[in-house]
Amino acid sequence: MAALIETEGLTRHFPAGEEVVKALSDVTLTVQPGEFVAAMGPSGSGKSTFLNLIGCLDRPTSGHYRLMGESVETLSHDRLAELRSRRIGFVFQSFNLLPRTDALGNVELPLVYRGLRRRARRDRAAMALAAVGLGDRMRHRPSQLSGGQQQRVAIARAIVGSPDLLLADEPTGALDTRTGLSIVTLFQALNRGGVGVLMVTHDAEVARFASRVLRFRDGRLVGDMRQEPADAAAVLAALPPMEHAA
Amino acid sequence: MNVPGVITREPAAASPPSPVLPPLPPGHGGMDLMEALRGALSALAANTLRSILTALGIFIGVAAVIATVAVGEGARRQVTAQIQSLGANLLIIWGGSATMGGVRLGAGGRSNLSYDDAIAIGREVPEIEVAVGSIRQTFQMVAGNQNWSSMVIAADPDYFIAHEWVAELGRLYTAEEASAARKVVILGATVAENLFGEEDPVGREIRIRQTPFEVIGVMARKGQNPMGQDQDDAVFIPYWTARRSVMGASRANARQVGTISVKIHEGEDMQEAEESIRALMRQRHRVAANEPDSVSIRNLSDIQATRDAAARTLSLLLASVAAVSLLVGGIGVMNIMLVSVTERTREIGLRLAVGARRRDVLAQFLLEALVLALLGGAVGVAAGLALSHLVADLAGWPVLVKPDAVLLAVGVSALTGLFFGFWPARRAAMLDPITALRHD
């Protein structure tokens, strides 16, 4: 079976006037299906650039990248879009939900570009919302949902197309500890089901739930460590109870 | 730290049995149009007021075009109908000013045309079907206890051929009745109404200047002529009857006529016929080579040509107004689409991230601009039609809405939407998803 992610000398430089910003230099890495990888590093370390390249949102200046065995660096815009649609699910720090659209509509969105009929899309989106525990909130708009619930909608949107790889950019950054933990719990559950997870975070507390931690500094991969992940569900259960009802 | 027995709802909700979904069935690999349309409508509905104001530009342009074209077309048809009511291929010869003792009397003064001029024209100009002289004069006419002042037109029956006029009731007089100077009269529809009301006038008697006439027919209604005169407010009697019994005759005017109506054979050159008539009249009136023509000839196609030119100018003006308002409306659409693209940069980034191709984004915004313009156009057509009917009802102008004008207006508004929507849509499609997602 092909590796989930395979990079070789992956490099991304941005021209900035006379200078060249070396956002990412020479990253060689292999991630197998089913891994839960956390990418850590201070801002400007290249971890977000790495995520964008892995997410097929950007193309490398040089180097190679194969996603599920398929070379990405030479693909057209349309093929990249198709890869994003079929292989990848994105979760963002700021959720990025469409504000005027209810949860169901938001989750349905990726399927629109997969060419599914409306009926099939709605059923599938409902399934995804139920899977993240929001089966009773399908008709709510983002403004009617809490931050944690909004991020669950975003995760439902990310998994609705059965991706091989879930990419999360600071998914707990806008959430309180408890809610963040519940989100990470969901990631771990998905990961146990076979979905590869690559999560960018600057929070070591969050990184300990990953099975592998990458460290970036100045555009270079400076650390690659495997670890026994902590169980987010257990940590969450061990937290002191909230003073008010959830 | 941990209080046993207290269970919060969050963890329970966070751990559903298996959040991994079964594999997705393959789709047909493209965005469906209905979904795109739904998206466009909901995006427009989200900024209802803004959408309405933007569509207003297109709306006004289209409504103005529909209404003005309808009014213009109605007016054009009416003029054409009026001109045709006078008779096709018709030339009217007016006598030039007669000269009495060195005093020229001007047009409409005593005529120098004679009954015999008409006969000569009919005989000698080959293009001519009929040429008939007529005189007209206003008299008071009486029927029973009703009376009415109207125009008496005295002419031989060829007049009805020249002017393509038939009787609605009864009959026209014959050539024999005319040459025998029989006292028969045919009433115009207006006169018949005023003298007899609802009753049938045929067989009844009217008096013109004390002379009794038998009504043998009522003319078909013609309506107004292009000068706005009621052509039905007249009665017709034979020429010689008029000379003997009504208008009187002196040696000076015994065979005089006011005008000669000439009908040219279908397909003959009016211009050539006119030239022949002028030459013939110069000869018959003994006009010296250095003097102006003795008659003037009015060609109804001249009037038509003038009207057509005026209508063309009007159409051109309307077209420019339409073009300008659609241009302004289109720029409005472009402006608002640019605003919309900027406002929704993050949304575009997200759509790209979840698998939208550039052309999907292009199509989305193009469709939005198209729907916006078409909504404006459609409401504009409706308002234009309503306005046309309002004009028809209030001002009493004839209006004519041609389906191709409606199609054109809708088509042009669609093109406006596509043309002015393209640039903003392309801008949206070309956005870099990473920058777009970071946009505030």
Chai-1 contact restraints between the chains, C-beta under 6 A:
chainA,res_idxA,chainB,res_idxB,connection_type,confidence,min_distance_angstrom,max_distance_angstrom,comment,restraint_id
A,N52,B,I434,contact,1.0,0.0,6.0,A-B,restraint_1
A,L57,B,P433,contact,1.0,0.0,6.0,A-B,restraint_2
A,L57,B,I434,contact,1.0,0.0,6.0,A-B,restraint_3
A,D58,B,I434,contact,1.0,0.0,6.0,A-B,restraint_4
A,H77,B,R358,contact,1.0,0.0,6.0,A-B,restraint_5
A,D78,B,R357,contact,1.0,0.0,6.0,A-B,restraint_6
A,A81,B,G355,contact,1.0,0.0,6.0,A-B,restraint_7
A,A81,B,R357,contact,1.0,0.0,6.0,A-B,restraint_8
A,R84,B,G355,contact,1.0,0.0,6.0,A-B,restraint_9
A,S85,B,G355,contact,1.0,0.0,6.0,A-B,restraint_10
A,F90,B,A353,contact,1.0,0.0,6.0,A-B,restraint_11
A,N96,B,L350,contact,1.0,0.0,6.0,A-B,restraint_12
A,R100,B,A46,contact,1.0,0.0,6.0,A-B,restraint_13
A,L109,B,V354,contact,1.0,0.0,6.0,A-B,restraint_14
A,P110,B,V354,contact,1.0,0.0,6.0,A-B,restraint_15
A,P110,B,G355,contact,1.0,0.0,6.0,A-B,restraint_16
A,V112,B,M31,contact,1.0,0.0,6.0,A-B,restraint_17
A,V112,B,E35,contact,1.0,0.0,6.0,A-B,restraint_18
A,Y113,B,G355,contact,1.0,0.0,6.0,A-B,restraint_19
A,Y113,B,A356,contact,1.0,0.0,6.0,A-B,restraint_20
A,R114,B,G27,contact,1.0,0.0,6.0,A-B,restraint_21
A,G115,B,G27,contact,1.0,0.0,6.0,A-B,restraint_22
A,G115,B,H28,contact,1.0,0.0,6.0,A-B,restraint_23
A,G115,B,G29,contact,1.0,0.0,6.0,A-B,restraint_24
A,G115,B,G30,contact,1.0,0.0,6.0,A-B,restraint_25
A,L116,B,G27,contact,1.0,0.0,6.0,A-B,restraint_26
A,M127,B,L21,contact,1.0,0.0,6.0,A-B,restraint_27
A,A131,B,P16,contact,1.0,0.0,6.0,A-B,restraint_28
A,A131,B,P19,contact,1.0,0.0,6.0,A-B,restraint_29
A,G133,B,A13,contact,1.0,0.0,6.0,A-B,restraint_30
A,G133,B,P16,contact,1.0,0.0,6.0,A-B,restraint_31
A,G161,B,L24,contact,1.0,0.0,6.0,A-B,restraint_32
A,S162,B,L21,contact,1.0,0.0,6.0,A-B,restraint_33
A,S162,B,P23,contact,1.0,0.0,6.0,A-B,restraint_34
A,S162,B,L24,contact,1.0,0.0,6.0,A-B,restraint_35
A,S182,B,E10,contact,1.0,0.0,6.0,A-B,restraint_36
A,S182,B,A14,contact,1.0,0.0,6.0,A-B,restraint_37
A,T185,B,A14,contact,1.0,0.0,6.0,A-B,restraint_38
A,L186,B,A14,contact,1.0,0.0,6.0,A-B,restraint_39
A,A189,B,P19,contact,1.0,0.0,6.0,A-B,restraint_40
A,L190,B,P19,contact,1.0,0.0,6.0,A-B,restraint_41
A,L190,B,V20,contact,1.0,0.0,6.0,A-B,restraint_42
A,G193,B,S18,contact,1.0,0.0,6.0,A-B,restraint_43
A,G193,B,V20,contact,1.0,0.0,6.0,A-B,restraint_44
A,A233,B,S15,contact,1.0,0.0,6.0,A-B,restraint_45
A,L236,B,P11,contact,1.0,0.0,6.0,A-B,restraint_46
A,A237,B,P11,contact,1.0,0.0,6.0,A-B,restraint_47
A,A238,B,N2,contact,1.0,0.0,6.0,A-B,restraint_48
A,P240,B,M1,contact,1.0,0.0,6.0,A-B,restraint_49
A,P241,B,V3,contact,1.0,0.0,6.0,A-B,restraint_50
A,P241,B,V6,contact,1.0,0.0,6.0,A-B,restraint_51
A,P241,B,T8,contact,1.0,0.0,6.0,A-B,restraint_52
A,M242,B,T8,contact,1.0,0.0,6.0,A-B,restraint_53
A,A246,B,T8,contact,1.0,0.0,6.0,A-B,restraint_54
A,A246,B,R9,contact,1.0,0.0,6.0,A-B,restraint_55
A,A246,B,E10,contact,1.0,0.0,6.0,A-B,restraint_56
